[in-house]
Amino acid sequence: MADGTTEELNSEEITWTLRVVQFHNLPEKEPFDFDALSYTWGNQKHTFPFICNSQLLQVHHNLHAALPYLARRRSRLPIWIDAICTNQQDEAEKMVQIRQMHQIYRRAHTVWIWLGPPVEGTAAAIQMLLDFTASAKRVDMRKRVYQVANNPWFDRLWVIQEAALARRPQFLIGLHEIEWTVMKCFEHEKGLLT
């Protein structure tokens, strides 16, 4: 599989819409299917244009890089993204959303954990994870696996809540979708590599 790059996926071709849903009024057991995004905001000095509901918004670099990949994920469910679904200029709204984070991540069908666009060797490193029993490949790919295992997402305090509460956490590196059970081996591998 070839590694995708953000240049291959043009976010301007994607149409995004925002709709308001008051799911906090729904009973806990009431089905409401949506996905959520867990990611790092990263550098916020530069913003990029993002069109949603025919309005121009500004998003930071890491989210801008994620959007084309999120649009192409296997799920067709709507996705909750904090920087878009929460008015970042309204402190009161932000506080309400922060108090609801546990509900958002617990009720999401899938929590997509964005680790960034692929870099050289990503596809091979992911394939190695999937075929972890092949010890010869393990030795050759340690550096690449280490790069994925040391993604800044793993250092965030919020990830404990976001991933632990998720019904189905799913990692996303470029177009590569990785099950939580596969990524759990990173903690073990990370210990071997440091």
Contacts in CASP RR format, 6 or more apart in sequence:
PFRMAT RR
TARGET T0000
AUTHOR 0000-0000-0000
METHOD contacts of the structure
MODEL  1
MADGTTEELNSEEITWTLRVVQFHNLPEKEPFDFDALSYTWGNQKHTFPF
ICNSQLLQVHHNLHAALPYLARRRSRLPIWIDAICTNQQDEAEKMVQIRQ
MHQIYRRAHTVWIWLGPPVEGTAAAIQMLLDFTASAKRVDMRKRVYQVAN
NPWFDRLWVIQEAALARRPQFLIGLHEIEWTVMKCFEHEKGLLT
1 123 0 8 1.000
1 127 0 8 1.000
1 176 0 8 1.000
2 123 0 8 1.000
3 118 0 8 1.000
3 119 0 8 1.000
3 120 0 8 1.000
3 121 0 8 1.000
3 122 0 8 1.000
3 123 0 8 1.000
4 117 0 8 1.000
4 118 0 8 1.000
4 174 0 8 1.000
4 175 0 8 1.000
5 117 0 8 1.000
5 118 0 8 1.000
6 65 0 8 1.000
6 68 0 8 1.000
6 117 0 8 1.000
9 68 0 8 1.000
9 69 0 8 1.000
9 72 0 8 1.000
10 68 0 8 1.000
11 50 0 8 1.000
11 64 0 8 1.000
11 67 0 8 1.000
11 68 0 8 1.000
11 71 0 8 1.000
12 51 0 8 1.000
14 67 0 8 1.000
14 68 0 8 1.000
14 71 0 8 1.000
15 51 0 8 1.000
16 50 0 8 1.000
16 51 0 8 1.000
16 52 0 8 1.000
16 53 0 8 1.000
16 67 0 8 1.000
16 71 0 8 1.000
17 52 0 8 1.000
17 53 0 8 1.000
18 52 0 8 1.000
18 53 0 8 1.000
18 84 0 8 1.000
18 85 0 8 1.000
19 78 0 8 1.000
21 32 0 8 1.000
21 34 0 8 1.000
21 78 0 8 1.000
23 32 0 8 1.000
23 34 0 8 1.000
23 103 0 8 1.000
23 107 0 8 1.000
24 100 0 8 1.000
24 103 0 8 1.000
26 32 0 8 1.000
28 107 0 8 1.000
32 107 0 8 1.000
33 77 0 8 1.000
33 109 0 8 1.000
34 77 0 8 1.000
34 78 0 8 1.000
34 79 0 8 1.000
34 80 0 8 1.000
34 107 0 8 1.000
34 108 0 8 1.000
34 109 0 8 1.000
35 73 0 8 1.000
35 75 0 8 1.000
35 77 0 8 1.000
35 78 0 8 1.000
35 79 0 8 1.000
35 80 0 8 1.000
35 108 0 8 1.000
35 109 0 8 1.000
35 110 0 8 1.000
35 111 0 8 1.000
35 112 0 8 1.000
36 79 0 8 1.000
36 80 0 8 1.000
36 81 0 8 1.000
36 104 0 8 1.000
36 105 0 8 1.000
36 108 0 8 1.000
36 110 0 8 1.000
36 111 0 8 1.000
36 112 0 8 1.000
36 162 0 8 1.000
36 166 0 8 1.000
37 66 0 8 1.000
37 70 0 8 1.000
37 79 0 8 1.000
37 80 0 8 1.000
37 81 0 8 1.000
37 82 0 8 1.000
37 111 0 8 1.000
37 112 0 8 1.000
37 114 0 8 1.000
38 105 0 8 1.000
38 111 0 8 1.000
38 112 0 8 1.000
38 113 0 8 1.000
38 114 0 8 1.000
38 153 0 8 1.000
38 158 0 8 1.000
38 159 0 8 1.000
38 162 0 8 1.000
38 163 0 8 1.000
38 166 0 8 1.000
38 169 0 8 1.000
39 62 0 8 1.000
39 63 0 8 1.000
39 66 0 8 1.000
39 113 0 8 1.000
39 114 0 8 1.000
39 116 0 8 1.000
39 153 0 8 1.000
40 62 0 8 1.000
40 152 0 8 1.000
40 153 0 8 1.000
40 156 0 8 1.000
41 60 0 8 1.000
41 62 0 8 1.000
41 63 0 8 1.000
41 83 0 8 1.000
42 60 0 8 1.000
42 61 0 8 1.000
42 62 0 8 1.000
42 152 0 8 1.000
43 60 0 8 1.000
43 61 0 8 1.000
43 62 0 8 1.000
44 60 0 8 1.000
46 60 0 8 1.000
46 61 0 8 1.000
47 58 0 8 1.000
47 59 0 8 1.000
47 60 0 8 1.000
47 61 0 8 1.000
47 64 0 8 1.000
48 58 0 8 1.000
48 59 0 8 1.000
48 60 0 8 1.000
48 61 0 8 1.000
48 64 0 8 1.000
49 56 0 8 1.000
49 57 0 8 1.000
49 58 0 8 1.000
50 56 0 8 1.000
50 57 0 8 1.000
50 58 0 8 1.000
50 59 0 8 1.000
50 63 0 8 1.000
50 64 0 8 1.000
50 67 0 8 1.000
50 84 0 8 1.000
51 57 0 8 1.000
52 84 0 8 1.000
57 84 0 8 1.000
59 67 0 8 1.000
59 83 0 8 1.000
59 84 0 8 1.000
60 83 0 8 1.000
62 114 0 8 1.000
62 116 0 8 1.000
63 81 0 8 1.000
63 83 0 8 1.000
63 84 0 8 1.000
65 116 0 8 1.000
65 117 0 8 1.000
66 114 0 8 1.000
66 116 0 8 1.000
66 172 0 8 1.000
69 114 0 8 1.000
69 117 0 8 1.000
69 172 0 8 1.000
69 174 0 8 1.000
69 175 0 8 1.000
70 79 0 8 1.000
70 81 0 8 1.000
70 112 0 8 1.000
70 114 0 8 1.000
70 172 0 8 1.000
72 175 0 8 1.000
73 112 0 8 1.000
73 172 0 8 1.000
73 177 0 8 1.000
74 177 0 8 1.000
75 109 0 8 1.000
75 110 0 8 1.000
75 112 0 8 1.000
77 109 0 8 1.000
77 110 0 8 1.000
79 112 0 8 1.000
80 104 0 8 1.000
80 108 0 8 1.000
82 97 0 8 1.000
85 97 0 8 1.000
86 93 0 8 1.000
86 94 0 8 1.000
86 97 0 8 1.000
87 93 0 8 1.000
87 94 0 8 1.000
88 94 0 8 1.000
97 104 0 8 1.000
101 158 0 8 1.000
101 161 0 8 1.000
101 162 0 8 1.000
102 161 0 8 1.000
102 165 0 8 1.000
105 111 0 8 1.000
105 161 0 8 1.000
105 162 0 8 1.000
105 163 0 8 1.000
105 165 0 8 1.000
105 166 0 8 1.000
106 165 0 8 1.000
106 166 0 8 1.000
106 167 0 8 1.000
107 167 0 8 1.000
108 166 0 8 1.000
108 167 0 8 1.000
108 168 0 8 1.000
109 167 0 8 1.000
109 168 0 8 1.000
110 166 0 8 1.000
110 167 0 8 1.000
110 168 0 8 1.000
110 169 0 8 1.000
110 170 0 8 1.000
111 162 0 8 1.000
111 163 0 8 1.000
111 165 0 8 1.000
111 166 0 8 1.000
111 167 0 8 1.000
111 168 0 8 1.000
111 169 0 8 1.000
111 170 0 8 1.000
112 170 0 8 1.000
112 171 0 8 1.000
112 172 0 8 1.000
113 153 0 8 1.000
113 159 0 8 1.000
113 162 0 8 1.000
113 163 0 8 1.000
113 169 0 8 1.000
113 170 0 8 1.000
113 171 0 8 1.000
113 172 0 8 1.000
114 153 0 8 1.000
114 172 0 8 1.000
115 148 0 8 1.000
115 151 0 8 1.000
115 153 0 8 1.000
115 171 0 8 1.000
115 172 0 8 1.000
115 173 0 8 1.000
116 151 0 8 1.000
116 172 0 8 1.000
116 173 0 8 1.000
116 174 0 8 1.000
117 173 0 8 1.000
117 174 0 8 1.000
118 173 0 8 1.000
118 174 0 8 1.000
118 175 0 8 1.000
118 176 0 8 1.000
119 147 0 8 1.000
121 144 0 8 1.000
122 144 0 8 1.000
122 148 0 8 1.000
122 173 0 8 1.000
122 174 0 8 1.000
122 176 0 8 1.000
123 176 0 8 1.000
124 141 0 8 1.000
124 144 0 8 1.000
125 141 0 8 1.000
125 144 0 8 1.000
125 145 0 8 1.000
125 147 0 8 1.000
125 148 0 8 1.000
126 148 0 8 1.000
126 173 0 8 1.000
126 176 0 8 1.000
126 178 0 8 1.000
128 134 0 8 1.000
128 137 0 8 1.000
128 138 0 8 1.000
128 141 0 8 1.000
128 144 0 8 1.000
128 145 0 8 1.000
129 145 0 8 1.000
129 178 0 8 1.000
129 182 0 8 1.000
129 183 0 8 1.000
129 185 0 8 1.000
129 186 0 8 1.000
130 182 0 8 1.000
131 137 0 8 1.000
132 138 0 8 1.000
132 185 0 8 1.000
142 189 0 8 1.000
142 192 0 8 1.000
142 193 0 8 1.000
145 186 0 8 1.000
145 189 0 8 1.000
145 193 0 8 1.000
146 189 0 8 1.000
146 190 0 8 1.000
146 193 0 8 1.000
148 173 0 8 1.000
148 186 0 8 1.000
149 186 0 8 1.000
149 187 0 8 1.000
149 189 0 8 1.000
149 190 0 8 1.000
149 193 0 8 1.000
150 190 0 8 1.000
153 159 0 8 1.000
154 186 0 8 1.000
162 169 0 8 1.000
163 169 0 8 1.000
163 180 0 8 1.000
168 180 0 8 1.000
169 180 0 8 1.000
170 177 0 8 1.000
170 178 0 8 1.000
170 179 0 8 1.000
170 180 0 8 1.000
171 177 0 8 1.000
171 178 0 8 1.000
171 179 0 8 1.000
171 180 0 8 1.000
171 183 0 8 1.000
172 178 0 8 1.000
END
